[in-house]
Amino acid sequence: GSGLLDETISALRPDRLASLELRLQSQEEELTLVKSALADALRRLSLYDHPPHAHPAPHGDPSGNSPLPCTPCPPQRSLLGTAPPPHTLSPTAIPAGNSPPLPVVTPAGNSPPPTSPALRRDPCWNTPTHTHPAAQSSPSRPADALLFPSSRMKDPNLKGLSIKMFLRGRPITMYIPSGISHYEELRAELPAEHLQLDWVYGYRGRDSRSNLYVLASGELVYFIACVVVLYHIQHRSQRHYLRHTDCVRCLAVHPDRVRVATGQTAGVDKDGKPLQPFVHIWDSSTLLTLQQIGLGSFERGVGSLAFSTADQGAYLCVVDDSNEHMLSVWDCARGTKQAEIKSTNESVFTVEFNPQDSSNFITSGKSHVYFWTWSGSTLSKKQGIFGKYKKPKFIQCFLFDANGDVLTGDSEGNILTWARTAADIRTLGKGAKETYQIGRQTRAHEGSIFSLCLRRDGSVLSGGGKDRRLVHWSPSLALLQEVEIPEQFGAVRTIVEGPGAELLVGTTRNALLRGSLAAGFTPIIQGHTDELWGLATHPSQSLFLTCGHDRQVCMWDSGEHTAAWSLTLEETGLCADFHPSGRVVAVGLNTGRWLVLDTETRQVLSGGSDGNEQLSVVRYSPDGEFLAIGSHDNFIYIYSVGEGERKYSRFGRCTGHSSFITHLDWSKDSKFIMSNSGDYEILYWDVAGGCKLLRNRFESRDREWASYTCVLGFHVFGEGWSPRASTRGLGNTLEVLGGVVFQWQSPPLTPLPCSLLQAPSHVYGGHGSHVTNVRFTNDDSHLVSLGGKDTSIFQWRVLGGSLPHSCSLSSASLSSQEAGGCSSLHEGRGEGGMSGRGTHGLGGPCGC
């Protein structure tokens, strides 16, 4: 059944595949570069066969090259082992295949010396770099901003007007705006503005259990990505615990309902090597960490947690995600390990202490239920015997009832009652202890039982997977009442009792529901269920739209922190953009199709299809007269917009990129486009003139852009990695960069222009996967970021001046040291525009 399939999938740990996914992504990128280099070589050969006598190069082209659409250079050395090319574009050293960008300023027309005066290894990037003496002594730029003269400047009047950097072995030339007369005198400073985490949309119910509790403060506590959320329903407010460095996997609440224990996955570093997981015990009232447990003791991640109850929560039981699922008991006050043992090679789903006796606890999972006895440093177990009853494939949940018996819920849809039996002294001797045996089987659900909950009156609630039923049972397991959860929210993942008759339900489609058996349930928290990519903010209202691999298009109200509406598509949505009027929104799909939706009625007003490859970007012109669509078939399609945004006619096609389109921006006058591609090209297009490629890129250096979402260019090259997404706002003084190479998943805030390598930035953690998109809201008061595979949506408040440290503990993001390996945002200040960006093609998989 579907419940069985869900459990099988959830039993597989995605972090175990992280290293393989990183290797696969790296190889795919190498293939992209090889293909683009081959395409460029073919263009050059074609040009030699048919010399462009009738179309001479534009006068004053600073590149000094023939008028080619792009001039990529094959990597000097790639991961695939390709040999160095016979000629390079510059006598400067080209870094290895996956090295960071290496900027080269071209201040003079003279050739560099045969050998560089200094050769050093950058401690940050571990890449050989040549350093000019001027770069060593100049305090105006970091040592990593490597400056060289260049012999490629053919026009003596254009000396010192370009910067060249190498990204994964490919040269990228960027032209300095005329407003910057002395690049060497640029200073990079931290911005006065900060980001503070305001709201987290989503809940991790798809693949985790026992992940929702009610605290003494009345707040709900649950987790998603690297964040533990404390949500007060009546006050409609959130607080956030942000001390984890990778995805949180499990949660336990102390008997005092104030202290909380959370365990995280191991994740991987930038080299694909696993990082050490740990457990934090923290105070939910102050959000201060009380104890860090198990650093270096757990493998892969922490799968299950439980506080003891009989001794007021003195001990914590932890089961990790290693092959042997090591089980350990820890002293909460001292943080010391009391006992440890290999539990089983099968998946362990949950662990719980006997509420009457802390020396006994139970674990359950795939094909087992174990009854454990703990004494000093010794742990022993007895396997539950099913006898005449069919042994289920999974035992997903259990509880201790009011009589001290154990109820288990399994993948067969049965509730089994395990009753205490007296010790068999005759057979086992005086040392024999009482055991549990099945005394009753109750047919409860069709398909798996995902959750059991003991109510205050002794009755029991059970939640089904396949049938989505929430069933109320008497203490003797007589059926009292049942209700079916709407299909749009998925199956019941966990059940928590609220005040009075109120119930709180977490679902497998990442929603939290509130209600009762009599009145039904309504959502209080909703989220996506699969990888997120598309993000657009409304031009005049506090609304934003998201779409992703779950085929959901969701409109969110950033002021009310709620989902305004959602729509299910037949295909995957990957990108979106609002028309300047705000009345319609365009959504690009993974099949090459695109749709135009009415933002009020949600009706499809128009649409089309361009090729059969996925669309990566859609963007309306500032005047609303054109729609540009960037595709993975290397083309940008331009449509004219008419009849109240309902009619779309093909205007032209921009041809010239040698790889898939990743980003594009319109000029303020709606006549020109700047675009980036998967092989790191920066091209400019004259749309009004017939979608022509502007071969003289120097002439675009001072053009004003309505947005700056492109992640390659003079204004953003200083970060030192390949970016994924960008945005702009706040009077063009900030940039936000979303996502970082490999597993560094922290969106940074840095200065614009960010034109010095490794510019200073504020780093804000929380996402557990690559940050795929970032956008400012219409009034620049908030920033929205998407967490890719962690399915989370973060809403950040933009604050001026310094942020008090006490705020950063409660509801703000962490510094770069505090953020650790979490996906994070970087923040900066400058003159060119605000951009949020992340790694395109280099983001590591979610370490969940």
N, C-alpha and C positions, 0 to 999 in steps of 0.2 A: 504494500500500500504506500501512499504518499508519505504517511508518517514515518514508516520504516526507512524510506529513502532520505527523508529529512534528517533522521538521526544518523544514518550512515555518512551523509555529507558533513554534518556538523562534527562527527567524530574525527574527521580528517583535519589536521591542524594546518591552516594556510601558511604559517610561518615556516613550516618544514620545506615548503617549496620556494621560499624566498630567494635562496641562492641560485636555484635553477632559473627562476624568472629573471633575475638580474643578468645572468649569462645570456639568456635568450634575447633580452632587450638590447644588450651590447652587440650581439651578433647581427640583430636586425638593423641597428644603426650603421654598423660597418657596411652591410649590404646596401643600405640607402646611399651612403657616400660613394661606394664603388659604382652604383648605377648612375649617380649624378655625374661622376667624373667621366664615365663612359659616354653619357649623353653629351657632355661638353666637348669631348674629343671628336665625336661624330659631327657636331656643329662646326668645329674648327676645320675638319677635313672637307666638309661641304663648302665652307667658305673659300678654302684654297682651290677647290675644283671650280667654283663659280665666283671669281673675285667680284666684290661689290663696287664696280667702277661707277655705276649709275647712282650709288648711294654712299658718298664719302662720309667719313666720320665727322661729326659736328665739330666746329672750330672750338678750340679751347678745352677739349675733353681732358681733364686732369689725369685720367688714368693712363693716357698714352697708349691705349689698346685699340684694336679694331672694334667696330660697333657690334659687339656680340650681346645677346640678351643677358648672359652672365658669363663669368670667367672663373669657374671653380678650378682649383688645383687639386690633383689627387693627393691623398695623404702621403707623407713621407714614409710612414710605417704604420700599419694598421694591425688590429688584433687578428686579422686573418692572415697575416704574414706576407702582405704584398710588398714588393721591393720598392725602394725609393725611386721617385721619378728621375729621369736623367737631368731635368732642369727644374729649378724652383723659381718662384716668383720674386724672391728676395734673397740676397746673400745672408740674411740673418737665419739663425737656427730655427727649424720648425720642430715643435714638440711632438711627442709620441701621440698615438691615436686617441687616447682618452685623457689628454692633458687639458688643463684649463686654458682659457684664452690668454694669449701673450700679446699685449698691445705694443705697437711699434709706431712712434711718432716720426713723421717725415719732415723735419725742419729745414732740410737743405737738399740740394740736388747732387751732392757729392756722394761717391760710393763709400761704403764703410771700409775700414781696414780689413786686411785678409783674415785676421783673427781678432776676436774680441779681447779687450783689455782684461776682463775678469770673467771667470766662469764659476758659477756657484749653483748649489742645489737648493731650491726653494723649500723650506721646512714645511710649509703648509701643503704644497701640491706635490712635493717629491718629484719635481720635474727639472731637468737641467735647463738653466736659463743664462743668457749672456747679459752682463750688466755694463752699461756705458759709464765711464768715470763721472760724467755729469749726473747720472742717476744716483751714483753712490753718495755724492756730496750734497745734493740738493735737498734741503729740508721741506721743500714745497710739495713733494709728492712721495708716496710710499716707495720702498725699495722694489716692490713688485711691479711698479709701473716702469717698464723697461723701454728706454728711449733710444732710437737709432736714427742716423741719417739714412736716406734711401736714394738709390740711383734710378728709381722708376718714375720720378717726377720729370716729365719731358718739358713742361712749360715753366720757364724760370719765374713767371709772374705768379705761380700757384704754389710756391714753396711754403712749407709749414702749415698747410691747410688740411692735411689728412692724417688719420691715425690708422694703422694696420694692426690687427690682432689675429692670432691663429687659434681657431676653435676646432679641437679634435683634428689638428693637422691641416685645416683649411684656412687660407688667408681671407680676411674680411677687411675691406677698406671702408672707413667712415670719414666723412668730411666735417670739419669743425665749423660751427656756425660763425658768421662774420662778427657777431657780438662778442665772441671770445677771442681777443687779440693775442693773448699770451697763454697758451695751454699750460706751459710749465709753471705758471703762477697760480693755477687753480688750487683752491683749498677745499677739503672735504670735512664737514662738521656734522655732528649729530643734530638731528632736528629737535626743535623744542616740543613738537607734537608727539603724543604717545597714543597707543591703542590700548583699550581696556575691553576685555571680553564681556559683552553685554548679554548675549543669549546664544544658547546652543539648541539647534533644531535636530530632532532625531533621538533615537533610543536603540540600543543594541539588543534586539530581541530575536533576531533571525538565527543566531548560532550560539547563544549563551543562556544560562539558567540561573535561577535564584538571584536575579539581578534587580530586584525592586523591593524596597522596604520603606516603612514609615518611621521617622525619627521622633524623639520626644518633643522636638520643636514643632511638630506637625508637618515638616517638610518631607517630600519624597526624595529618596536617594537612589540614583541609578547611574549608569555610565554609558558613554559612547566615545570612540576613539581613545585619546589619552586623558580624557576629562571625566571626573566624577561630578555629576550635577546634583545640586540640592535645590529642589523646586517647591516653593510654597504656593499651593493652589489658590488659597484665598487672597494672598497678597499679589499674586501673579508676578512673582519675582524669582530669580535664580541666583544662586551662588555656585562657585566652581572650585573644586580642589584640583590643582594643576601640577602636582609634584611628580607625576609619573612621566617616564621617558619613552614609553611605547604603549600600545593598546592595552587598556584594562580588560581583564578577562573574567574576573570573579569579584564577589563582594560579600561581606558578612558584617552584621551589626552586632555589637556587644549587648549583653543583657541590659545594660543601663540605657540603651538606645541613644547614646551620645557618641561613644567611640565607634569607629568604623575601621575595618580592615579591607584593603583592596590589593589584589595581585595582578601583575601585568605579564605580558608575553615578553620573550627575550628580544625579538627583533634582530636586525643585522646592522652592521656598520657599513661604511661606504665600500668596503672591500668584500662584502658578502659574508663576513664572519659573524657568528652569533654573539650578541651582547648578553650580559647576565641579567636575568629577571630577579625581582624581589617583591616583598610584601611591605606595604606601609600600614601602620596603625596610626590613626589620626583623630583629632578632636573635631567633631562636626560643628561645634559652636564657634570655635576660633579658627578652624581650618589649619591648625598647626600640627605638624608631624610629630608624633610621640615616640615612635619606634620604627626603625627600618629592620626588617627581618629577612634573613636568608640570602643575602647577596653572596653569590659564589656557591650556594648550596643547591639551587634549583637549576634544572635544565629545560631549555626551550620556552618554558613559561609556567605560570601558576594556574592550575585548572580548577581547583576547588578549595574553599576555605570554610572553617566553622569555629566559632567560639564555644568554649565549654559553658554550661549553664548552672550546674549544681554548685559550683564554687565561685559564682559571681564573675565568670568570664576570665579566670586566671590563666587559661591556656588557649592556644590556637592550634588547630590541626590544619595542615597544609598538604595537598597532593599536587605534585608537579606534572608536567607534560612529557617527561622523558619516556623512553621505551618501557622502563620498569615501573613508571608512575610511582616514584618514591613518595612515601607517606612519612610525615614527620610531625612531632608535637613540640610546641615552643612555649616557653614562659613569656607571657606578654609584657610583664613589667621589666624583666631583665633582657629580653630579646635573645635568650639562649635556647639552644636545642636540647630537648629532654630525651627524645627517642627518635629513631628513624628505621625504616624497613622498606624493602621492595614490596609493593602491594600486588601488582598484576601486570601482565603485558597487554591486557585489554584496556580500552578506554574507560576512564573513571569519570562519571558525570557529577556526582555529588557526595558530600560527606556531612555527617551530623552527629554531635554528641548526644548521648542519652541524657535527657533533662534531669533525671533523678540520680545519675551516677556518672561522674566524669571519667571514670576508668573504663567506660564502655562507649563505643561509637560504631557507626555503620558507614560503609561505602557501597555504592552501587554504580553500575555502568553496563557495558556490553557483556551480556551472558553471565552476569554474576551479581550477587549481593553478599557482602562479607560482614560478619559480626566480629568486631575487634575488642580485645582486652589489653589495657595498658597498665603496666606496673613498673614504676621506676624507669629504667632505660630499656625495658623489654616490651615488645609488641607481639601479640599472637592473634591469629584470626581463625574463624570457623566459617566455612562456606555454607550458605543457605541451600538446603536440599529441597528440591521441588517435588520429588517423589512421584505420586500419581498425576500431578498437574504438569501440563505442558510447559517446558522451560522456554521462556521468552528470549528473543534475541537481545532486547534492551530492557533494562530496568531504569527508567528515566528519573523517577522521583520516589520519595518515601517520606513518612512522618511518624512521630510517636503520638499515639492517640491518648485520650484522657485516662484510659485503663492501663497504660504502659505497654500496650501491644504496638506492633509496627505494621503500618499499611504501606504497600508498595504499588506504584503504578507502572505498567509495562507496555511494551509495543504491541501486545495482543489486545489491548483495551480492557484488561482485567485489573481489579484492585484485589490484591492478595493480603489477607490478614495473617500476620505472623505472631502467634501467641507464645508467651513464655512457658516453658516446660521445666519441671523440676530436674535437678541434676541426676544423672544415671550413676548412682554410687556403686551399685552392684557390678556394673560393667567396667566403669572407668575409675573406681576407687574413690577415696576420700577427697582427692583434689579436684574432682569433677565439678563443673559449674553449670548453672542453668543455661538452657539454649532456647532458640526460637524455632518453631515449626509452623508450617502453614496449617491453619485451622479452617480457613474459609476462602472461597473464591467468589468475587462479585463481578458480574459482567457490567461494565460501566460505559464503555465508548466503542464506537466503530473506529478502529485504528488506534494509534498510540495515545497514551495518557502522558501529557507533558508536565502537569503540575498538580500537586495536592496541597491543600491549605486547611489547617485546623482552626476553626472559628472559636471565639471566646466562650460560646455556649456548649462547646464539645462537638458540634456538628462538623461535617467535612465538606469541602468543595473540591471538585475535580475538573480539570480542563483538558479537553480533547484536541488532538491534532487534526486528523482527517475530517471529523464531523463538526469541529469548531464549537462544540457544546460546552457550556458551563453548567455543571450539575451540582445541586445541593443535596447532601445526604444527611440522614439522622446519625447520631452516635452509633447506632447499630447497623448503619449502612442501608437504611430503607430510603428509597427515592422520595424526595420532598418536592423538588422544583428544578426546572432546567430552562435555559435560554440559549439561543444560538447567536454567536458573534457574527456580525455582517461579514460577508466574504471579502470585502475590500480591505478589511483590517487583518485578515489571516487567522491562523489558529491561535489558541491560548498558549502562551509561553509561561507565564507566571501569574499567580493570584495573591493579592494582599488585602487584608481586611482594613478598611478605613474606619472613621467614626460612625457609630450607629450601625445602620444597615448598609452603609456605603461600601462598595468594593472597588478595587483598583486592579486592572488587568493589563499586563504586558503581552503583546502579540508578536507573532513571527514575522509580521510585515512592519516591524519597527514602530509600532504605535502604542501609546498608553491611553487606556480607556477608563472612564469614571462613570459609575452608575450603581444600579442595584438589579437584583433578579426581577423585581416587580416592574421597575420603570425602564429597564434597558440601559444601554451604555452609549456614551458620546466620547469622542476623542479629545484629550487635553494636550497631547504631544503627538505629532506625526513626523514621519521622515521617509526618505527614500530607502530602498532595499537593495540597491546595487550601485555599481560605480557611477560617480557623478562627473559630468563634464560641462554641460551647458549652463550658463549664468548670464542674466541680463537684468539691469535695473531700470525701473520706470523713469522717464525723463522729467516728470513733474509730480509724482506721488510717491509715498513711502511704500512702494511695492517692488518686489523682485521676483524673477521667474527662474526656475531650475529644471533641468532635464538630465536624464542619464540612461544607463543600460537597463533599468527596470521598466522602461517605456512610459514612465510617468512624466507629465508636464505639470508642475506645481507652481501656483502663484502664492506668494507669501506676503503678509502684511508686516513690515518691519516695525511698525509702531505698536501694533497689538500683539506681535509675536505669535501669530497664528497662520494657519494655511487658509487663504481666501478661497481657493478652489484647486481641484486637481483634475487631470484629464488623462485617460489611458490611450496611448497611440498604438498603432499596429506595428510600428518599427521603433528603433532606438533613436532618441533625440540626443544630439551631441553638441549643438550650439544654438544660440538664440540671440535676438536683438529686437528692441522696441523701435517702432517708427517714432520720429520726433513728436508726433501728435499724441502718442501714447495709446491710441485707439486700437492698434493692431500690433502683433508681435510675430516675427518670422522665426521658424524653428527648422534647423537643418538636421537631416536624418542620416543614418549610416548606410542607406541604400542609394544615395545620390538624389533622393527626393527632398523637397522642402515644402513647408506649409506656412500659410499665413492665417493666424487665429485672431478672432475678435476678442479683446481682453474682457469684455463685459459678458457676452453671450457664450463664449468659448467655441463658437462655430468656426468651421474652416471656410474662410472667404476665398482663398486662392491657393495655388500651389503649382509645382512643376517638378521636372526631373532633369538633372544635368549629369549625364554619364551614369555609371553604375557603381561608383566608388563613394566612400563616405565623405560627407561634407564636414569641414573642420571649423569654418567661420562664416557667419552671415553678418552683414553690416549695412545699415541704412546710411545714406548721405545726410549731412546736416540739414539740407533743405528739404529732405524727404522725397526728392524726385527720382532717386536711384536706389537700388538694392544690389549690393555686391555679395557674391557667394564664392567662397574659396573651397576648392575640392581637392581630394587626394589624387585626382587625375592630372594635377599640376596646373590647372586652369583657374582663372577667376572669371566668373560669369556676371555680366552686368545686365540688370533689368530696369526699365523705366517704370515708374509707379504712377498710376492714374485712377480716376474715378473713385476718389475717397479711399485710397489705399486698397481698392478691390481688384484692380486690373494691373497685370504685370506682363510687360512685353519685352522680349529679348532685345537689348540695345547693342550688345557686343560681347567680345570675349578677349581677355588679356592672356596672351600666349608668350611664354618666355622662360618660366621657371623650369628647372630641371628636376624638381622634387615636389612633394605635396605641399599645399599651402597650409601654413600654420596660423598666421595672423595677418590682419590688414587694417589700415586706418585711412579715413578720408581727410582731405584738406578742408580748411574752414570754408573755402569758397565752393566746395562740392565738385571740384574739377579734377582733382588728382587723387591717386591712391598710393600709399606706401605698403609694401607687403614683405613678409618673411616666409621662408620655406623650410622644409625638413632637412635640407642640406646647407642651411645657414646662409642663404642668399638674402640680400636687401635690394629690392627693385622698386622703381617708381613708374607710375603709369599716368598718361594723359587721357582721362576718360572722356572729357568733353571733346577732345580732338580725335576721337575714334578708337579709344582703348589702346593707344600706342605706348610702347615701351620707351621710356625716357633714357636714352643711352648715356647722356651726359648727367650722371648722378650728382655732380658737383652743383648744378643749378638748383637742386632741391634742398640744399643745406639750410636755407633760411625760410623754407616754406612753413607756414603755420598750419598745424594739424588740429582738427576738431577733437580728436582723441589720440591717446598714445598707448595702444595695447600691444604694439609690436615689441618684441623682446630682444631684437637686435638693432643696434644703432648707437650713435654717439651718446645719446642721453642715458643709456642703460648698460653700456658694455662693462662698466667698472666692477660688477659684482663677481666676475671670475668664474661663472658656470653657464651652462646652457639653460635658458629659461623656458617656462611653460606657459605663463599667462600674465597679463598686465592690465593696469587701469590707471585713470588719472583724475585728479580733482583738487580741491582746496586751493583754487587760484593757481594751479600748476606749480605748487611748491613742494609736493611730496611724491614719492613713489613707493608702491608696495609690490613686493616680489614674492610670488606664491610658488612654493615648491623648490626643492634643491636637488642636486645630483644624488642619485642612489637613495639612501634611506634618510637623508637629512631633510626633514619635512617641515621646515619652519619658515613661514612667510616673513621676509624682512621689510623694514621701513627704512629707506635710504635716501640720500639727497638726489635731486634732479637738477642739472644733469649729473648723473652718477657716472662720471667719466674718469675716475681714478680707480685703479684696480684695488679690490678689497676695501671699498669705501666703508667708513664706520656706519653702523646701523643698529637699530633696536630690533631684537629678535623675540618673537612671541610664539610660544609653543602651545600644543594642544591637539593638532591633527595627528593621526596615526598612520597616514599614508601620504603620498605625493599630493601637494596642493595643486589642483588642476585648474582653478580659476579664482580670480578676485575681482571685485567691482565695488566702486563707491555708490552709495545711494544718491538720490537726486540732489539733496542739499549738502552733500559731502559730510554729513554728521556721523555717518556710519560706514563701515567697510564690511563686505560679505565675502567669505572665503569658503571654497568647497574642498573637501578632504578626499576626493577620489574614491579609492576602495573602502575607506572607512565609513562612507555614506553620510558623513556629518556635514552640517552647514553651520558655520560660526558667524555670528554678527558681532562686530567690534565697534565700540564707541571711540570716536576720535576726540582726544583731549588735548588742550593746549597746555604748555608748560610741563613741569616735572610731575610724575605720578608718585604719590606717597607709597612707600614700601608696604604699608599695612593694606592698601588696596590691592596690591599685587598678590597678596596672600589669599584674598577672598574672591575677588571676581575679575582680576586683571591677569594678563599673561605674564610669563616669566621672562627674566633676562636670558641671554644666550647661555649662560652657565646653568641656570635653573632649568632651561628647556631641555637640555640633554639631547637625546636623539629624536625627540618628538618632531613631527612636521611643524614648521613654524613660519611666521611672517617676519619680514625685515622691513624696517622703516627708515626713511631718510628725507632730506630736504634739498631743494635745488631750484632751478629756473625753468626747466623744460616741460614739466608735466608730471602727473602722478601715474605711476605704472605699477601694477601688481603682476608678478611673474613667477613662473616655476619652471622646472626642467621639462622640456619637450622631448619625449622619447627617452629620458634618462631617469625619470622618477622611479624610485624603488617600490616594490609591492608593499601592500599593507602588512605590517608585521603582526597582524592579529592572529 
